[in-house]
């Protein structure tokens, strides 16, 4: 069985398929823990986890916080608005000060691509990338893969559409690596301004007509338009985007009856997906949130020296 030997989790690009599945299998064991009356294990008792969120987040920060607490770690959460960043301190100096306090994990979200890698090369603490610019968001890719595997059984051969703002999406990049390493056929869909041709080099297909590929899809993953990362308007109007790329009720009629609808959140209801579909039977959006805690527990556990799911069977 594959064992975990890495100090950090910075990207899925660098992981082997075996390492990815070790995380998924470990997360499955932790999901069983989360269904118990007492949702806590002592795996990280005595360890200190710092959530260092230099870029705002609610869902990911809370998910990591809950995951660490479920493992009995001590957790400290920092946000840029209430930290020394407001006083001009650099990321490196903040992290070195945290290391001087003997923290064991730093979970970093930052607007600059490469920020997590930068810290991983300079600190003894384990660094977990919670999203760095438009680069990667590895635990989101893992929880999405976990959710698909749980619902579909096998990833190999599945046809997965990732639709929306590919260019500025770290979620898209992590999912591309996770899905292609697992044997899925990935098609990127969206406006030409947001789906550059050079993405083909990552082993995916590109299509600019959602209606053409929708009938064959096993999974439709919808992404939010990243207005905050765009320096210019990338398409004429929201109305035009919905008409061409929104998963409306009418467009949904083209889909397979068992298609999975996914979204990393937050959802712009009525833009990426019709509100009724987001809450419907095909939607696994809230399952993604639930599975995120199990995945993040698995990552923390393995980085802390855990061997895998076989240790958790009781």
N, C-alpha and C positions, 0 to 999 in steps of 0.2 A: 504494500500500500504506500502511496505517496505520502511523504511527511513534509511538514512546513518548516522551511529553513530561513525565510526572509525576516528581516527586522521591521520592514515597513510595507505598507500597501499604498503605492503611489499611482499605479495605472494597471489596467487589465491587459494592455498591449504586451507587457513584459511577462505575464503569467502564462504558464503552460495550461493546456486543457485539463491535465490531471490536477493541477493546483486549484483551478477554478472549481472542479467537481469535489475536491476535498472541502472547500468552503461550503458548497451547496449541501453536501452530505452532513457536515457538522451543523449547519443551520437547521436542517430537518430535525436533528435531535434536539436542538434548542427550541424549536417551535413546539415540540411536545412538552418541554419544560414550561413554556408560556401558557399552556392549556391546563396546567396544574392549579390547584387552589392556592398554593404558595409558589409564586412565580419567581423564585430566587434560588441561585446556587452560589457556593462560596469560591468559585474558580479564581476570581481576581481580588479576593480579600487582602487588604493591605496595600493594594496598588492604587496609584493616583492617575486619574484621567482628566486632562484639560481640554475642553472644547474651546478652540481659539477661532472664532468666527469673525474674520476681518471683513467679510462680505455678509450682508444680512441673510438670515434664513430662520425659518420657524420649524418646519416639518423635519428637516434633516437634523438640526441641532437637538430637538426634543427626542428624536428617534435614537440618536447616539447616546444621549443622556440616560434614557430609559434602559438601553442595552447595557451600559456600563453599570448602572445601579442594579439591574437584574443579576449581574455577575458579582455583586457585592463590592465593587470598587468605590473609592472616594472620588467624587466628581466635582470639578469646578468649571463653570462656564463663563467665558469672556466674550464680549462683543466690542467692536471697534468704537462704538459710541461712548463706552464707559471705560476705555482702556487708555494706556499711554500713547497709543497711536494718535490720539487727539492732540497730544503734546509734541508730536514729531518724532517719537521713537521708531526705530526701524524694526522690521519683522525679525531680523537676525538678533537684535539686542533683546527684544521681548522674549524670543524663544530661548536665548542663552540664560536670561534671568529665570525663566521657568525651569530650565535644566538645573540651575544652581539650587533650586528648591527640591530637587530629586523627584520630579514627576516622571512617570513611567510611559505615558502615552500623551501625544499631542495630536488632536484631531483638528485639522486645518481646513478652513474654507477661505479662499482668497480670490480676488479678481484677476490676479496675474497668473497666466499659464506658467507652470514650472515652479511655483512657490513651494509646493510640497516636496518636490525633488530637491530644491535648494536646501530646505531644512533637513531632509533625510541624510544629506551628505555631510552635515555639520554637527548633528546632535546624536547623543547616545540613546535618547528616548525614541520609542517607536512612533513613526509619523504615519497618520492615516489621512489620505486625501479625501476631503469631503466636498470637493469641487474646486478646480483651479481654472478660472477664466473660462475660455471655450475649449479647454484641453480635454479633461476627463472628469468623470464622477464615478469612480469604480464601484462603490457599494450600491449605487443606483443600478448600474448594469448588472450586478450580481443579483440584486433582489428581483429585477425584471426577469432574468434568466430562471431564477428559482420559481417564480410565479408561473411562467410558461411551462416549465418542466412538471410542476405539481398538477397543472390542469391538463396538459397534453401527454405526459408520460415520457416522451422522447423528443429531443430537439432536432435530431438528425432528419434532414429532408423537409422540415417545416418551411413554409413560405411566409416571411415576415416583412410587412411594410412598415417603414419608419417615415412618417409624413410630417412635414412642417419646416421649421427653421433648422436645417441641418448645419449650415455654415457656422452659426454661432453657438451650437449646442454641444456641451460636454457630455450630456446624456446620450446623444446620438453616437458619439465616438466610442464611449465605453460599451454601449450596446452592440455596435458593429464588431468590436473585438470579441465580446462574450459570445455573440450569436454565431459568428463565422468560425470561431474556434470549436464550436459545438456542432457544426455541420448544418446550420440553417442557411436557407437561401434568402438573402436580405436585399430588398429593393428600397431605395431612397426616393421619395416623392416630394415635390414642392415646386415653388417658382424657380425658374432658372437662376435668378439672382441669389437664391438661398441654397441651391443644390449644385455646386460646382462639379464639372466633369472630372476633375482630378480625384474625386472620391472613389472613382472606379478602381484606382490603384490599391484600395483597401479590400478588394475582393467582393464588391457589391455591385448590384445593378442600379441603374438610374432611369427613372421614368418621370415624365412631366404631365402625364395624364392619369389621374387617380382612378377614374372610372375603368380604365383599361386593365388595371392590375387587381382591382378590388375583388372580383369574383373568385380568384384563385387563392386569396390570402387566408392563412390560418390565424394570423395575428395582425392586428392593426394598432401600431403604436403611434400616438398622436403627440406632437410636441408644441409647446407654447412658443409664440413669436417672441424672440428676445429683444424687445424694443430697447431695453437699457444698454444692450451691447452694440446696437447698430448706429453707425455714424451718419447714415442717410436713410431715406425711405426706400425700402427694398421691393415694394410692390404698390400698385396704384391706390388701393383702398381695402379696408377690412371687408367690405361687401363683395368685392371681386375675389378676395382670398376665400371667403366662405363658399362662393359659387363654384370655385374650382377645386378647393382642397379641404373644405369642411366636411366632416362626417355628419351629414344631415339624415333625417329619417328617410327621405326619398332615396338617397344614395345608399343607405344601409340595406335597402331591399336587394341590392346586387350581391351582398355578402353571403358566405356560407352560414348555415344556421348555427354552427358551433364556433364561429369566429370569436376570438378574444379581443376586446377593446381595452387598450392600455393608455395610461397617461401618467407621467411622473409628477404632475401637479406643480404649481397651482393651475387649475383649469380655467380657461376663459370660456365659460358656458355659452353656447350658441356661436362660437367662433371655430375652435378646433373640432368640437363635437357638440351635437345637440344635447341639451340638458336631459331629456328623457333617455337617451342612449347611455349617457354617463352614469345614470342610476339604474340601468336596465340589467337584464339577466346575463347579457354577454360581457358586461363590464367587470373587470377585475381590479379596478382602480383602488378600492379600499383594501383589497387583499394585498396589493403591492405595499401599502402602508404597513399592514400587519407583518408581512414578511420582511420588511426592512429592519425591524427590531431583531428578528432571528438572525438575519444575515450579519448585522453589525455585532451581535453577540459572538457569532462564529469567528469573525475577523479579529476582534479583541482577544478572544480565547486563544486562537492559533498564534497570534503575535506574542502572546504571553507565555508560549511554550507548550500549549495544549497539543496533543498528538492527533486528535481527530475524534469522530463520533463514537468510536469503540470505547473511549474512556467515559462517555456520558451515559451509557446504557446501564440502567439500574433496576 
